[in-house]
Amino acid sequence: MDFDKLYNTYYMEVYSYVMTLIKNAHLAEEITQEAFFKAFKTQKGYRGNSSEFTWLCAIAKNTCIDALRKTSKICEMTDDLPSETNVEQILEDENLKLQIHQILHKMEEPYKEVFHLRIFGELSFQKIGQIFGKTETWARVTYHRARLKIQEKISV
């Protein structure tokens, strides 16, 4: 594997992916560098079952999770109050943010990650499908089901 070529080809895409997760340019740059370092160290373990981009995004996502755990950062959201009671707008209400995060914490995969990537990461369904090695339609359906699960559990 030509790691220089891999780095030059995917650095900006992985960096953009990390930025959607954490919304902090400096931290995103550090995490992206760390993710590529981890990829370099474990490149012999790459079996080619997924695209190189998907493999790198998985490493980057896990690196983000590790970094967020270490620094105890919580996703930044605006403080505006919701005007309707759908999931995206409820996220604006401070009291309900914690409840939604608790629901997400207990939610099974892939619903948890798809919802997180769509709402907090602001990724398109096409990109989400690509990350999972699935179709855009699969990402849409999975996101919709995750929303329904959250809405069922919210006590408004």
N, C-alpha and C positions, 0 to 999 in steps of 0.2 A: 504494500500500500504506500503510495507516494503521499506522505503526510503534508508536505509543503503545498502540494496541489489541493489536497483536501481542505486545508486551512484557508488558502486563498479563495477557493470556490465557495465555501460555506460560512465563512466567518460572519459576514454581514447578515445572512439569513438567520443564523443561530443567535447573533446579538439582537436582532429585531424580535425574535421569539422570546428571548430573556427579558427584553424591555417590556413586552406586553405582560409579562408575569409580574414584574416588580416595579416598573415605572420610575426607575432611578438610573440615570445614564452612567454614573460612576460605578455603582454597584453592578449594573448589568455588564459593564466592560470587564470588571474583575471576575464575575461569575463565568462569563463567556471564555475568558482566558483560562480559568480553572477547569472548565468543561473540556476545552481542547487539550489541556495538559493531561487530564484523566483519560481522554480518548487516546492520546499518544501512548500513555503507559499501558493501556489495556487493548491496544489495536490488534494484538494477536488473538484476543477473545472474540473479535468481530467475525461472525460466521457468514454474514451476507444474507441473513434471513429477511432483512428489511433494507430499505435504501440507506445510504450513508447519512443523508439528512435526517431521517427518522432516528437512526442510531445516535447521532449527535444531539438531537433534540431531547431524547430520553436521558442522556447523560447531563445535558444542561438543566433539564427539569429537576433531576435528582440533586444536582449541585445547588440549584435555587432553594429547594426544600431544606437542604442542609444549612445553607447560609441564613435563611429566614429563621430556622430553629435557633441557630447560634445567636442571632441578633434580636430575636423576639420581635421582628417586624410584623406588622399586620397590614394587609392591603389597604392602601389609601383610597378613600372614597369621599365624595363631597358630602357636606352637611345639610344639604337641602332636604326638606321634608317631602314625602311622596304625595302626589296628587291623586293617585289611583292605587288600588291594591293588587297590582301585579308584581311579580317577583323582582323585576329590574328596578321598579320605583320604590319598593319596600326597602331595598338595600340602602336607600338614602336615609332612612330613619335609624338613628343611633341605637335605639332599644331593640329594633328588629334585626340589626346587623349581627349581633351576637347570637340571636336565636337561629338565624340562617346559617351562620358558621357552625353552630352546634349540629344542626341538621346535616349540613354538608360533611362534617367530620364523621358522622355515623353512616352516611350514605355509601352504598356499595359502588364499586367500579363497574363499568366505565362511566357511569352517570356523574359521579363526583368530579372526575377530571374533565369531562366534556363540558359540564356546566362551568367549572372554574376557568377553563380556557376561553369559553365564549364570553362570559360576563366580565371576569377580572382581566383576562388576557386580551380580550377584544379581538380574537382571531376569527377569521371567516370559517364557515362550515367546510369549505374546500380544504383549508389548511389543517383543520382539526381532523378531517378524514384522512389526510395525508399523514399526519403524525401517527395515527392509529393503523395506517395501512388499510383503510376502509374507504367507502365512497362518501361523497358529500351528502347524499341522502341518508346514509347511516348516521352521520354526525347530526343532521337535522332531527331525525327521529329520536336519537338518544338524548339530545338536548331537550327536546319537547317532553320526553318522559321524565327527565330529571326535574324540569320545571313543575310538572304535575305532582311529582312526589313531594317537592318542597312545599307547594301550595297546599297540599293535603295536610301537612304536618304543622303549618304555621297557625298559631293561635292568635288571631288578630282581634 
